[in-house]
Amino acid sequence: MEKMEKAVPSWFEFLKTNLSANQVIGMDYSQYPASALDARTKFFTEASLEVKNVPNLVDMVWGDERPARPVKPVMVLDA
C-alpha cells in the first residue's frame, strides 16, 4: 500500500472498506498517542468493527535476544 499517495486510501479506510461488521482489528496500544488511539477506536467502532489491544509483535519475535538500546551519542557522518 502506498502511504499518503493521492487517491490511495489510508490504512484505516482500507480496513473499514475491506472488513465485515464485527470483525476484530488488533492494535498495540503502546504504539499510538492517546488522541490517535481514541480517534481510530471511534472510527472503527462507528464502522461496527472491534479494536483489541495486542502485544507488540516485534518484541515477541526478539524475545530475550533483543540487544540493549544504544546509549552512545548520535554522530553526523560525512556524505
N, C-alpha and C positions, 0 to 999 in steps of 0.2 A: 504494500500500500504506500503510495506517495504522500508523505505528510505535508499538509498545508499547500498542496498544489491546487490551482484553480479547477473547479468542477469535480474535485475528489472529496468525498465525504470524510469527516473526522472519524476517528476510530469508534467513538461512542455513537455517532449517527449510523455508521456501518453496522454496529451490533444491533441497534434498535430496528434497523431495516431487515436484518437477516436472522434474527432470533424470534421465536414464537413466544406468546404470552406465557408467563410463569416459568420460563427458563431462568437459570441462575448464572450470574456473572461473578467470577471470583476476582477480587482485587486485594492487594496487600495494602491495607490502610496506612501503614507506616511510610509509604512512598508518596503520599499526597498531602498537601497542606489541607487543613480542616475545611477551609472555604471551598476548595476544589472538590474534595470528597463529598461535602454536603450537596454541591451542585450536581455532581454526577449521580449520586444516590437518588436525588429528587428526580432528575431526568429519567433514570431507568425505572423508578417506581411509577412515574406517570405513564410509562410505556408498558406497565404490567410485567416488568422484569424484576427479579430479585437480585440484590447485591449482597455478597457474603465476603467476610474477611478471610483471606487465605495467607499462609506463611509465605515469606519471601523465598521463591523457588531457587534463586541463585545461592542464597545462604544454605539451603538444604543440600544443594549439589556440592558445595565446598565442604560442608561439614567441619570437622576438626582440622582439616588440612589447609584451611584458608590462611594465607600468610598475614602477618600483622600489617596494619596500615603503616605506610612510611611516615617517619617523623622528621625527615630532613627538610630543610627549607627548599622552596621552589627556586629553580635557577633558569635563566633565559639562555637558550642555546643560540649560537650563531646560525644564520640562514645557510 
